[in-house]
Amino acid sequence: MIHQYEGKATYNGERLYLDKTELIEAGFLPGVRFSTRTDDTLIELSISETGNNRVSQKQRKDKVIPIIDKAGLDIREALVDCKHIIVTIHSGRVTIKGVKSTADQLKKELASNKSDKRTELTTISFCAGAGVSSSALVAAGFKEVAAVEYNPKEGAESKFSDIYMKNHSDTIMFNLPMQHLKANDLPPADVWVATLDCSDYSKASNGSKKTFGTIHLFMHLMRLYWERDEKDRPLAILLENVSEFEKVAGTSLELCLLEEGFNVQMAKLNSLDFGSRTKRERFFMVATIFEGFTFPEGEGRATDSIHDSGVLRVEDLKWVTAEDHGTLKYFLERQAKGITHNHFMTLFDITKNSSIGTITKSHHKIQPENWIKHAYNSELYAYLNGEQVKAIHGLDPDFYAGDSNKLIVESIGQSVCFKTFKSIALKLRTFLEHKINNCKRIAVSESSTFNVEATGQLTMF
C-alpha cells in the first residue's frame, strides 16, 4: 500500500491509494459505503448509504485499515497530468485536489481566454539599473509595466532608479530591496526579466560589505514567483548575469522552474557575436511554459575597424600625453616596469580594432582598461567619455544615463549589452506571440469538436 497524503500521484495520476488511520476517525470504517463526485481536478468522497462504492475490509498485520482505491475513469481524468495531490480528510468526507504544474495551468488560462486580444506582451524588470535592458525590451516590442531597482549604497538608494524613470516615465518603479517586496504589489506581466546584481558572483567583486547583499536575490525572485497565484505568474522568465552565476544560482533556478513545468534553456553568449563593439560574455537563461525556444544565433563579429564603421572616429577623441594626465603617466610607468597587479593597461587602436575590451562601471575612475592609443603618434592616448561609451554599446544618443560623465559610464557599465539583449528579447517576443496564438487556435478548434463521454466506478477491494 502507498501512503500518500500530500505528494505525487502514483501511476502518473491513474491510480491513487488512500491508506490512513485518520479515515476511521472520519467515519470511513471497513465496509462503509460512499459516493464519489468529481469537478475539474477536485474529487470528493462522501459517506452515503446509497453510495455505489465500499471501503475495503482488508486486514494487514492483524489490523483493519480502510483503503480507498480509485480507478474510475472520472477520477482518472480529474487527476490526469496533475503533478501533486492534496488530500484533506473531513468528518464523513474526503477531498482530493489535483495540482497541475504552473505551466499547464497558465496554458489552460490562455486557452480559456479566447477573446483576449494582446496588443503587447508585458514585462517586469528586477534589478533594472538605469534601464538599458528595459530599453532593449521596448525596442524588441515589449511593454515594460514595472521595474524594481535599489542601489544598496547608503545615500544613493535611488541613484539608478531615478535615471531609469527618465527613460521609462510610464513604468511603475519599486525603489526598494527585493527582500522587502511583496508579490501582490507587482502588476501582472507576461515576462519577468532578472538582470540581478552580480557583485557577489563576479570575479571583479571588490568584496565590500553591504547592508543588502546580492547573492540571495535569485531566491527572492522565486519567492515572489511562488507567492503569486498560478494564473498570475509569468509565461516566461529571462535572466542575465555573469558566467559564475550559473554554478549555484543558475542550477537552483533551473530545478525550481523545471518542477513548475517550465522549459529551460541556458547559454553563455559573447556580445561580440552580436555585432557589439565591446566585449561582454554573460550567462543567459530563458524559461517558458512552452517548448521550443532557442537562443538567437549571433549575427557575426564585426570585422571593420571602429573608426571605419563610423561608430567612433579618431577626431572624436580627446588626445592627451602622459605629461598631461597624471593617472595615465602612473599606469604607463607601472607597465614599463612590468608591474601589472590588478591594473594592466589595455590599449586599443580604433583605426585597426573592431572592438574594445569590457567597459565596466569602474572605468569612470580612470582605471587603465580601454585606453585608446593614437594610430601613429605613440605619445598620444585617449579614454572614452560617456557619450562615446553610448556609441560603442549601440545605445541611442538620446538615452539618458546621468548628468555627469562619471555617472553615464557607470550606468552603462553596470548594465547588459544592449545589442545582445535586444536580439534575445526580439526572439523571445516572436516565440511567445506564436505560441500564444497557437494555443488559442487549438482551444477554439477543440471546443467546436470536443465531446467526451466518461463513465467510471470506484473499484474497491
VEXBA-686969 format. One record per residue: residue in three letters; x negated, z, y negated of N, C-alpha, C in turn. Coordinates in steps of 0.001 Angstrom, whole numbers, plus 500000, padded with zeros to 6 digits. Layout:
% residues N
alaXZYXZYXZY;...
//
This chain:
% residues 461
met499156500000501194500000500000500000499119500000498753;ile499593499390497729498814499265496498499440500142495429;his498700501128494999499176501991493912498993501232492603;gln500055501038491894499964500233490682500931500774489652;tyr500386501367488606501222501908487547501052501104486280;glu499815500915485864499530500035484731498272499274485098;gly498418498042485433497267497267485892497642495830486105;lys496871495145486922497114493723487143498111493521488277;ala498980492548488115499951492243489152499236491677490371;thr499624492126491545498986491637492762499522490251493122;tyr498745489548493917499126488206494353499484487309493172;asn498686487403492104498910486581490915500327486708490369;gly500892487893490490502220488122489932503341487756490859;glu503045487403492099504101487021493033504494488163493969;arg503795489253493887504179490392494714503773491684494012;leu504639492670494102504375493936493423504911495076494276;tyr504064496054494535504496497250495241504540498423494257;leu505595499200494355505642500482493647505629501554494723;asp504592502319494757504390503309495811503960504598495120;lys504959505345494608504614506517493809505577507658494118;thr505033508846494188505867510013494475506845510299493335;glu506531509810492098507428510038490960508791509382491180;leu508832508396492069510103507722492337511123508680492952;ile510644509634493756511545510609494361512205511453493281;glu511414511901492312511956512703491220512963511902490402;ala512792510588490350513709509738489596514961509394490397;gly515013509838491650516206509598492458516074508471493451;phe514922507824493487514731506720494419514267507283495769;leu515222507949496437514937508546497732514980507473498817;pro514291507692499916514318506711501003515739506398501446;gly516072505114501499517397504672501917518377504478500788;val518071504940499583518983504798498448519073503332498028;arg520296502917497710520498501541497252520226501415495742;phe519769500229495335519559499969493906519749498491493627;ser520049498189492390520241496800491961519083496386491067;thr518922495078490882517839494558490038518404493648488952;arg517740493693487815518109492809486701516824492344486022;thr516753491062485707515566490539485026515962489902483696;asp515103490084482727515311489498481401513947489111480855;asp513646487822480891512332487324480480511262487983481346;thr510370488782480770509317489427481565509650490888481866;leu510903491270481643511323492650481887512176492712483152;ile511853493643484023512601493866485260513128495294485234;glu514400495459485587514995496793485624515592497027487001;leu515176498112487618515707498532488911516535499781488680;ser517839499747489048518741500867488773519428501312490061;ile519486502630490266520177503153491443521653502798491351;ser522187502241492441523581501797492449524101501806493883;glu525288502389494062525856502436495409526147501050495940;thr526392500109495032526719498743495463525508497815495397;gly524345498372495077523148497547494985522805496885496310;asn522302495681496250522007494949497488520571495163497959;asn519883496149497378518524496467497798518461497935498207;arg517515498233499049517416499598499549515960500056499529;val515750501324499139514408501899499139513951502083500578;ser512717501769500836512158501860502173512138503298502675;gln512359503437503991512295504752504620511026504903505451;lys510080504037505195508842504054505957508065505343505709;gln507457505870506763506651507073506631505174506722506718;arg504389507453505973502946507263506023502293508636506015;lys501470508881507012500786510180507161501803511328507176;asp502866511137507976503903512158508159504602512541506864;lys504544511637505902505192511909504624506007510705504203;val507243510962503825508106509869503382507781509531501928;ile507413508299501667507122507852500309507971506620500023;pro508805506658499006509635505477498711508769504315498254;ile509104503139498732508354501935498374509333500890497879;ile509119500424496676509891499306496150508965498095496194;asp509391497080496898508550495889497086509323494689496583;lys508848494065495549509599492924495031509059491627495617;ala509975490778495998509583489456496481510615488416496086;gly511648488805495339512687487872494945512198486851493941;leu512800485668493956512390484587493062512552484968491597;asp513653485674491289513894486024489889512808486966489373;ile512380487884490225511335488811489813509991488103489749;arg509761487233490690508520486455490660508411485640489382;glu509506485025488985509496484214487765509297485089486526;ala509826486299486573509675487191485418508220487586485213;leu507464487694486284506088488171486177505049487069486312;val505499485836486482504530484764486655503655484635485406;asp502372484463485605501378484301484534501151485577483719;cys501759486683484116501516487931483397500153488486483796;lys499373488857482801498037489383483063498076490851483477;his499034491587482944499147493015483242500617493358483412;ile500866494526484008502229495056484073502211496490483579;ile503322496908483037503504498299482621504763498810483308;val504611499833484113505726500396484874506136501723484256;thr507420501872483994507945503121483451509052503623484371;ile508942504871484798509920505454485722510813506414484944;his512119506113484965513107506960484296513970507617485377;ser514898508446484959515845509029485906516837507961486344;gly516782507603487611517696506602488158517366505175487790;arg516218504967487178515903503612486723514393503416486656;val513946502215486970512543501836486849512473500531486061;thr511636500499485046511446499244484315510013498761484548;ile509894497464484749508598496823484943508461495756483873;lys507489495931483004507281494997481904506038494170482179;gly506224492870482315505087491977482476504491491630481122;val503177491698481020502490491413479755501631490168479934;lys501950489148479190501165487917479239500002488002478262;ser499033487150478435497883487151477536498321486743476138;thr497528487134475158497819486750473776497946485239473649;ala497043484514474297497061483052474200498382482492474699;asp498864482983475849500130482484476398501297482810475480;gln501285484017474910502383484411474031502386483593472734;leu501208483316472210501130482510470995501582481078471253;lys501233480541472410501688479187472758503208479150472871;lys503761480194473467505217480269473601505877480362472232;glu505263481152471348505797481293469995505768479962469256;leu504679479221469417504577477907468780505636476957469311;ala505830476983470629506802476075471248508229476413470839;ser508510477704470627509877478106470268510219477752468826;asn509203477649467972509430477303466563509301475798466369;lys510224475073466985510131473605466950510308473042465551;ser511015473793464699511271473298463344510165473681462369;asp509175474386462856508090474851461989507224473671461565;lys507319473303460317506540472177459788505356472719459001;arg504192472708459594503000473237458936502385472172458052;thr502253472485456802501583471553455897500097471860455823;glu499739473134456076498342473543456035498105474632457070;leu496951474608457679496528475707458526495845476744457627;thr496102478007457893495626479069457000494477479856457628;thr493671480474456764492520481249457214492431482573456477;ile491781483539457146491324484776456520489835484879456811;ser489036485148455786487592485270455964487154486729455860;phe486368487166456832485806488513456848484334488430456477;cys483893489330455593482551489257455011482381487890454344;ala483283487604453437483374486274452838482256485973451859;gly481503486994451434480419486759450497480925486191449191;ala480158485293448627480535484674447359481535483540447557;gly481848483218448814482865482206449073482351480836449432;val481090480726449847480554479414450243481277478909451497;ser481394479775452514482079479363453746483550479064453476;ser484175479836452598485584479584452267485753478235451578;ser484792477865450733484851476553450088484707475440451122;ala483890475679452157483756474695453238485068474567454003;leu485754475688454218487054475657454900488081474871454093;val488125475137452806489069474427451928488747472937451904;ala487454472600451842487048471199451843487428470515453148;ala487540471293454236487914470737455536489426470673455728;gly490194471178454762491643471061454833492388472340455135;phe491695473479455251492360474762455463492805475359454127;lys493726476321454215494133477095453036493736478545453276;glu492866479075452439492430480461452562493476481366451919;val494063482271452714495119483141452178494611484545451875;ala493493484937452487492960486276452226491478486309452582;ala490787487280452000489363487452452287489022488935452205;val488020489328452984487520490698452979486042490644452600;glu485673491327451548484280491316451107483953492639450428;tyr482892493282450909482477494562450340480966494650450431;asn480317494851449314478868494996449290478530496490449399;pro477791496895450437477566498330450646476643498994449645;lys476008498225448785475092498818447809475884499566446745;glu475551500827446566476283501665445618476184501100444206;gly477336500994443573477391500448442225477577498950442184;ala477506498302443353477658496843443409478658496447444488;glu479635497323444737480588497096445822481347495771445661;ser481621495374444438482383494145444190481487492996443719;lys480205493131443997479224492150443499479595490721443901;phe479892490519445179480190489171445651481690488874445653;ser482516489914445803483963489668445785484417489160444423;asp483778489623443352484111489121442016483749487644441883;ile482591487278442448482190485865442421483155485039443254;tyr483515485570444430484459484874445308485753484534444567;met486290485496443843487582485294443186487514484256442077;lys486342484019441528486197482954440526486461481589441147;asn486107481447442440486287480164443125487602480080443892;his488184481247444212489410481259445025490403482248444414;ser490860481939443241491694482878442479493072483088443098;asp493512482185443975494848482322444567494800483025445924;thr493662483597446266493490484287447544493603485792447355;ile494169486488448346494224487945448323492846488477448697;met492281489339447872490952489885448141491063491362448541;phe490468491702449672490361493091450114488922493535449882;asn488686494225448772487341494666448427487146496095448955;leu487016496197450264486806497485450921486127497249452259;pro485454498256452812484787498084454106485796497738455203;met485373496955456181486280496559457259486810497768458015;gln486006498843458114486460500018458852487583500760458129;his487807500463456860488904501066456105490137500167456076;leu490012498984456619491098498009456569492082498238457718;lys493363498075457441494406498167458457494948496775458748;ala495218496523460012495630495179460425496897494716459714;asn497837495625459527499102495232458900498961494941457414;asp497799495270456839497560494914455444497325493410455291;leu496863492789456367496490491373456309497709490470456452;pro497765489402455701498856488440455893498616487640457175;pro499649486990457707499445486138458887498514484981458545;ala497724484567459517496832483417459328496570482769460675;asp496369481477460651496121480730461888494717480961462423;val493760481127461515492358481255461921491720482437461210;trp491018483257461971490187484295461389488748483794461378;val488109483904460230486739483417460059485841484616459796;ala484841484818460643483995486003460536482544485597460320;thr482114485643459072480696485435458761480111486823458502;leu480105487628459550479789489047459438478375489273458935;asp478213490352458166476904490716457638475893490780458777;cys474745490147458591473767490019459674472587490965459547;ser472566491814458530471347492566458229470894493479459362;asp471820493972460180471428494838461290470989494058462521;tyr471140492738462484470730491893463603469521491033463250;ser469398490707461990468393489742461559466972490271461713;lys466056489382462089464642489724462140464110490069460751;ala464771489527459735464319489741458360464893491016457743;ser465626491799458547466230493021458015465163493962457484;asn465452494518456335464465495426455740464625496863456232;gly465614497063457107465772498387457702466267499449456745;ser466770499072455601467225500060454629468472500777455140;lys468602502051454786469747502823455217470905502590454263;lys472096502384454849473272502136454029474381503083454471;thr475254503396453543476396504230453892477258503532454925;phe477438502229454760478229501446455688477311500449456387;gly476997500725457661476171499803458431476962498553458776;thr476293497612459409476958496337459708476991496009461189;ile476256496756462022476169496396463422477516496563464141;his478380497394463589479662497689464220480792496767463763;leu480540495861462855481627495097462242482384494234463248;phe481683493733464261482378492905465257483412493742466021;met483151495056466177484131495916466847485362496115465970;his485146496191464655486300496334463761487087495028463680;leu486430493916463896487161492642463957488149492670465118;met487699493139466293488588493228467448489628494326467265;arg489239495412466596490238496464466325491394495912465505;leu491077495190464450492113494587463620492951493598464415;tyr492283492874465306492980491901466156493978492617467063;trp493542493684467740494413494381468684495505495178467988;glu495306495576466752496326496335466028497527495463465672;arg497343494173465642498438493272465255499316492949466465;asp500607492716466209501484492235467267500966490905467783;glu501175490644469071500642489419469670501064488167468914;lys502305488118468478502808486923467809502187486714466432;asp501535487767465890500919487670464568499399487524464630;arg498874487362465836497436487202465970497034485749465699;pro495775485519465347495352484157465013495299483240466225;leu495450481950465972495322480942467028493862480694467374;ala492974481011466451491555480750466670490725481724465853;ile489518481953466327488530482764465603487244481954465508;leu486738481818464297485480481112464048484469482123463531;leu483359482257464247482373483266463888481004482629463708;glu480257483132462711478889482663462442477994483857462200;asn476762483775462741475804484845462488474406484367462863;val473433485241462697472068484902463087471995484814464608;ser470963484152465109470841483923466551470843485217467342;glu470232486271466791470129487528467515471479488197467767;phe472492487792467020473830488370467148474402488168468548;glu474044487065469189474651486700470471474348487715471576;lys473171488329471524472698489131472654473646490262473036;val474187490946472059475087492062472341476481491781471807;ala476586491595470515477891491421469876478599490156470370;gly477860489049470451478474487794470877479016487885472283;thr478247488476473193478679488631474582479897489544474676;ser479890490630473904481020491563473923482292490905473396;leu482176490171472300483335489469471751483869488437472735;glu482974487734473387483401486726474360484243487368475463;leu483805488492476005484544489169477073485930489606476591;cys485988490157475379487273490597474821488245489429474672;leu487755488338474146488625487199473862489014486447475140;leu488129486403476117488477485800477405489603486588478060;glu489556487911477937490601488752478505491946488486477832;glu491914488068476572493148487746475853493620486318476130;gly492934485623477005493352484266477373492786483178476490;phe491851483530475590491260482533474708490199481716475456;asn489998480524474979488899479691475440487771479834474424;val486584480150474905485467480492474020484329479490474185;gln483865478981473069482694478103473041481658478708472100;met480399478685472517479321479218471690478197478198471598;ala477509478216470465476408477267470268475458477800469212;lys474223477363469299473246477612468241472953476268467588;leu473262476198466315473163474929465595472159475053464454;asn471439473961464233470452473895463159471032473050462035;ser471022473591460849471613472889459705470955471531459458;leu469705471379459845469017470099459625469702468970460389;asp470340469302461515471023468278462313472321467816461668;phe472729468480460609473968468114459912473675467587458503;gly472467467076458341472117466438457080471723467385455981;ser471570468675456306471195469632455282469741469430454864;arg469441469804453634468073469705453124467352471044453176;thr467965472021453833467316473313454039467578473771455459;lys466582474352456080466676474738457486467406476063457650;arg468361476095458580469056477341458886469670477232460283;glu469087477945461242469631477959462604470519479174462760;arg471740478939463249472697480030463357473479479956464673;phe473986481129465062474859481260466229476303481066465772;phe477051480235466508478462479991466196479304480243467432;met480485480794467201481469480981468268482821480488467778;val483498479717468617484869479306468337485714479692469541;ala486700480543469319487623480963470371489026480509469971;thr489700479787470849491047479293470538491970479525471726;ile493268479529471466494248479679472544494365478395473355;phe493788477325472853493853476028473528492527475690474195;glu492604474894475239491392474411475897490901473138475220;gly489604472914475301489083471611474931488269471506473661;phe488132472601472908487347472485471685485869472307472011;thr485226471417471288483776471253471384483198471209469975;phe481996471706469845481355471680468528481006470241468144;pro481038469941466854480696468576466415479234468266466691;glu478981467025466985477603466589467145476992466394465758;gly475741466703465642475077466537464355475062465088463929;glu475103464887462641475084463519462114473679462943462071;gly472711463763462428471327463285462415470562463851461242;arg469288464078461454468459464659460400468078463607459364;ala468095464019458127467708463113457042466232462750457191;thr465919461501456950464527461044457050463928460690455697;asp464792460385454732464255460075453408463849461360452697;ser462965461261451756462493462454451057463582462993450142;ile463451464268449794464415464895448884464435464143447557;his463274463738447093463185463007445830463879461650445944;asp463573460882446990464152459545447144465658459599447351;ser466143460676447955467587460787448204468364461068446925;gly467673461538445900468344461874444650468921463274444634;val468771464008445750469267465386445789468544466229444751;leu467242466040444656466430466767443690465225465900443359;arg464973465697442097463900464797441700462747465588441073;val461565464991441140460358465644440651460524466084439201;glu461139465230438402461272465540436982462283466675436714;asp463056467066437751463999468166437584463324469534437631;leu462121469576438180461460470850438429460619471298437244;lys460477472598437131459635473180436085458278473496436703;trp457273472763436308455951472876436919455107473900436168;val454424474755436946453557475788436359452238475820437123;thr451242476411436477449961476630437153449869478092437556;ala448872478396438389448674479783438813448375480685437617;glu447740480142436613447426480934435418448681481235434622;asp449682480359434753450937480554434017451846481569434714;his451619481771436003452576482545436794451822483553437656;gly451906484817437281451137485856437947451436486005439429;thr452740485920439792453114486073441196452568484929442032;leu452659483709441485452116482551442183450616482734442407;lys449918483177441389448465483386441486448156484422442568;tyr448938485468442619448727486531443602448814485994445026;phe449854485206445305450025484705446662449001483624447017;leu448637482814446048447611481793446316446271482448446653;glu445960483510445940444706484220446199444734484871447586;arg445857485448447953446006486060449286445831485005450372;gln446458483862450133446393482816451152444978482263451270;ala444289482162450151442910481663450182441999482585450998;lys442338483867451021441556484839451778442008484935453237;gly443044484161453594443557484215454957444489485369455220;ile444940486029454158445870487147454304447292486598454328;thr448010486904455392449389486412455481450389487558455397;his450174488611456181451082489753456231452521489229456338;asn453438489728455535454818489251455574455061488128454565;his454069487773453810454285486831452719453326485642452856;phe453773484657453601452959483464453769453571482340452947;met452779481737452109453308480683451242453621479432452044;thr454827478930451853455224477668452467455395476657451341;leu454577475629451349454592474645450271455232473348450744;phe456045472767449883456726471518450215456471470495449120;asp456426469244449550456298468115448623457582467312448723;ile458430467418447704459745466775447806459655465260447750;thr458489464701447432458338463241447492458048462785448921;lys457751463727449811457466463403451210458406464110452181;asn458734465370451886459561466149452811461044465854452620;ser461748465737453750463201465502453689463971466811453598;ser463290467930453826463955469235453735462913470287453415;ile463395471452453036462503472582452800462895473686453767;gly462207474798453740462483475895454666463771476612454333;thr463929477781454921465139478568454729465113479273453379;ile466105479014452564466228479704451285467019480984451533;thr466380482109451326467027483382451613467443484068450324;lys468204485139450494468682485858449313467569486622448606;ser466399486733449247465279487409448607464428486452447782;his464804485170447782463995484183447086463943484450445587;his464984485106445071465006485373443630463888486328443218;lys463308487041444211462214487951443903460882487197443787;ile460941485899443783459771485026443711458856485292444911;gln459470485434446074458684485518447296458043484156447536;pro457032484078448389456254482847448481456897481707449253;glu458050481925449907458619480807450644459222479781449678;asn459228478545450141459911477461449424459326477105448052;trp458051477302447880457436476787446664457205475285446825;ile457384474563445741457201473112445753455837472789445132;lys455070472001445846453785471582445283453926470201444660;his453157469936443639453207468655442948452657467566443859;ala453189466368443703452819465275444602451351464906444496;tyr450767464970443281449376464531443151448510465481442322;asn449094466455441638448323467421440862448293468742441629;ser447176469070442250447058470241443121447139471558442362;glu447133471521441068447190472757440290448614473100439850;leu449561472222440127450933472429439671451851472824440824;tyr452724473787440521453689474274441508455022474514440792;ala456081474563441612457406474850441050458216475632442074;tyr459148476448441590460082477098442513461489476756442033;leu462425476812442971463772476319442694464596477333441916;asn465326476831440942466284477700440249467646477595440952;gly468599478367440469469898478448441128470617477116441259;glu470641476327440200471350475054440250470690474095441232;gln469362474159441330468658473304442279468913473744443724;val469054475047443919469405475555445244470788475040445656;lys471724474998444719473048474427444998472919472998445510;ala472099472208444830471924470802445208471327470685446610;ile470333471518446897469703471492448217470721471820449306;his471628472735449029472640473149450008473835472203450070;gly473910471259449157475048470350449164476296470928448546;leu476143471980447755477296472599447097477701471831445846;asp478986471881445554479496471286444323478820471973443132;pro478328471206442163477698471811440978478614472777440244;asp479942472587440388480897473449439701481183474744440458;phe480625474888441666480829476120442421480179477277441669;tyr480975478286441354480457479433440613479777480387441578;ala478497480698441321477745481595442199477123482751441438;gly477491482923440182476949484019439394476473483546438031;asp476239484500437142475847484179435771474338484159435566;ser473581484586436542472131484590436404471497483788437525;asn470291483308437279469574482554438302469371483417439551;lys469034484669439330468826485602440434470076485723441298;leu471231485873440668472474486065441404472913484788442116;ile472699483638441487473063482364442111472307482175443416;val470978482388443366470168482208444564470555483221445633;glu470822484443445223471217485471446195472571485153446812;ser473516484701446015474856484384446519474811483277447569;ile473990482270447312473887481156448251473016481539449445;gly471969482315449190471060482691450265471695483568451321;gln472705484374450957473358485232451943474567484551452591;ser474728483255452326475891482536452833475513481586453971;val476517480931454506476308479957455583475834478632454985;cys475365477743455866475045476390455425476349475640455192;phe476564475190453991477825474553453622478105473321454488;lys477126472474454677477326471228455422477705471500456883;thr476968472409457520477251472723458922478636473330459069;phe478955474279458198480230474985458306481400474042458042;lys481254473171457089482322472217456811482555471296458002;ser481483470871458650481604469992459815482353470681460943;ile482020471953461213482709472699462267484165472936461887;ala484398473316460631485759473591460167486641472353460261;leu486100471211459924486858469960459996487221469636461443;lys486277469840462350486537469588463773487597470552464293;leu487526471812463872488494472810464324489886472525463778;arg489983472147462505491304471856461932491966470682462656;thr491227469619462879491766468450463576492202468822464992;phe491387469616465668491686470056467029492976470875467075;leu493099471863466169494271472730466168495545471958465823;glu495464471076464856496647470290464476497138469465465658;his496221468842466368496590468035467529497237468895468605;lys496637470050468910497150470914469963498509471511469602;ile498682471923468346499954472497467906501065471461468007;asn500812470265467520501821469203467589502144468841469033;asn501131468819469885501341468504471293502159469594471967;cys501891470847471597502634471978472143504114471869471798;lys504401471470470581505787471329470149506475470136470833;arg505729469041471000506309467865471671506682468191473111;ile505824468907473792506103469283475177507317470190475242;ala507406471133474297508538472062474271509849471324474050;val509873470358473148511084469576472877511469468767474107;ser510470468190474764510725467385475958511284468239477081;glu510696469417477282511149470286478362512530470850478093;ser512842471130476837514141471722476517515281470753476779;ser514993469462476771516042468456476992516247468143478465;thr515296468537479306515397468196480727515352469403481651;phe515020470563481085514781471732481942516088472316482450;asn516189472513483754517362473126484358516891473894485582;val517022475168485537516484475972486629517602476718487327;glu517582476652488633518463477482489425517591478419490231;ala517683479672489933516811480624490622517657481726491264;thr517474481893492542518122482996493239517064483776493973;gly517342484995494170516339485794494877516902487152495233;gln516257487775496143516662489102496583515440489951496776;leu515594491195496489514502492124496673514373492439498149;thr513241492167498712513025492406500140512545493818500346;met513180494526501187512821495912501440512351496060502868;phe511427496982503094511015497265504470510595498726504591;
//
